[in-house]
Amino acid sequence: MIPATVEQLLLVASVFWVLTANRPFFAAVLGGHSLTEVGTWGLLLATGVLLVAMHFAVLALLATRLTVKPLLALLIVTTVIASHFMSAYGVFLDPSMLRNVLRTDVLEARELLSPAVAVQLSLYALLPLLLLWRARIVVRPPLRACGVRLLALLLATVAMAGSLAVVYKPFSSLLRNHKEVRYLITPANYVWSLASVAATDARGAARPRQAIGLDAAAGSGRGKGDRPRFVVVVVGETARAANWGLNGYTRQTTPELARLDVINFSRVASCGTNTEVSLPCMFAPVGRRNYDAERINGSESLLHVLARAGVSVQWRDNQSGCKGVCDGLPSETVATINPPGFCDGGRCLDGGLLHGLDERLRRAHGSNLIVLHQLGNHGPSYFRRHPPAFARFQPECTNDDLSQCSPAEIVNAYDNALLYTDHVLASLIATLQARAGDVDSALIYVSDHGESLGESGLYLHGVPYAIAPAVQKEVPMLMWISDGFRRSAAIDSTCLQRRAAAPASHDHLFHTLLALLDVRTALYEADWDLLHGCASPQRAAS
Ligand SMILES: [Zn+2]
């Protein structure tokens, strides 16, 4: 028998898996890096340390003197099978794949378990299982065992933090481009996916969304003979307030908007630091001020409330969907509309969002809301977000891997993408303005979250809200309101300009849109309506 502590077994197993089962992951990390460079070896070493420390830490939370052997034996066998299928079929062991695997019946499984699997098992499982069987677990007094485990976890955490600091930049770039790559980390991938499937099943099938604003109705402020009202909300992507020309950024990234009569809100806080959090939150009655993800995602959105009051609503997407905000309501994607000259390989430029809008304005009647969900400054490939004519700040980063570019090149590409958003918004205003004689129109543009561009070594976004830097939480926002709309809703522009200099947040969107579209409901809170005090009182009252 070989004497070994639980921690020693876990460490040996973690190193073994990282070295034998993670070739596809290391290949993805290496992509584009040359093995002749010293930096590449540093990256490989740091990646290896990170994976070992991560696996060790998770196992150290689960394994005890009694469970360590069966736990490791099970993982040794399943990891061999898992990595065989990953290399043979190029599959990613994500939750949907695991769901497929769990639905496989015995016959299918027998066909899949080919002789190749037996060879792999004898190569990578037999010897480890034999060693595991021969190991004699060293017994420690309980208090000492706890102390050793805590110390081991602490060391693993330090190793994770240290290696993460080294790999953060190339990793954040890689994982944004190829999210699926994380499902190559074995055995963490299938264990995580299995847990995720189990958790989803436990929560039960998708429950219907809780209805909100059942009392919503058109306000009395509008009569039968009134002109159509057409409100456009442009949900921006990854635009940050710090680089917004209208906010006084040293570069003019909004030259076209600067010439128009827009109301720029210069101090706007986003609800989250990623699209998944921000999007549902901005269309909820209570967002960041009393944040509750479960309530927000389990309830209807502003769009459902407006539709209930007779507003014609439409979601038009040029990104990753409406995250439940438009469930069951009319929606379309730019890729399926496929306007000529905007799309390439399933990705479309934001200009495509405006396709056919003029026709809609011409036919508009009653109250209308259309939401345009931009691709905006979606990173890391900022240079892909604008047509060549907008590459004005040079040299710009034209590599999907940000670690291959200098900070100045990254900022140039980012600012060029903002120049294009400026152009799209100005074109949209021109379209609305051209029909302003017949249709009262308004535009609200607001970005979903900001972005880090290398400040304190951070890139992209998604840092947990509480610790996120300001650049990820401060977003540009503006309004444009046609003269006819201002008159019919008695909006005082000077008052609104004054309001725009004060702090605002995503929480204001819900209530401001209720007021703009003159929809009454008990959900309305005047304090969160940016027009409150700047529009006719009978409209602002709930
Ligand atoms: Zn986003």
Residues whose N, C-alpha, C, O or C-beta is under 5 A from the ligand:
A	BS01	ZN	E237 T238 N274 T275 D448
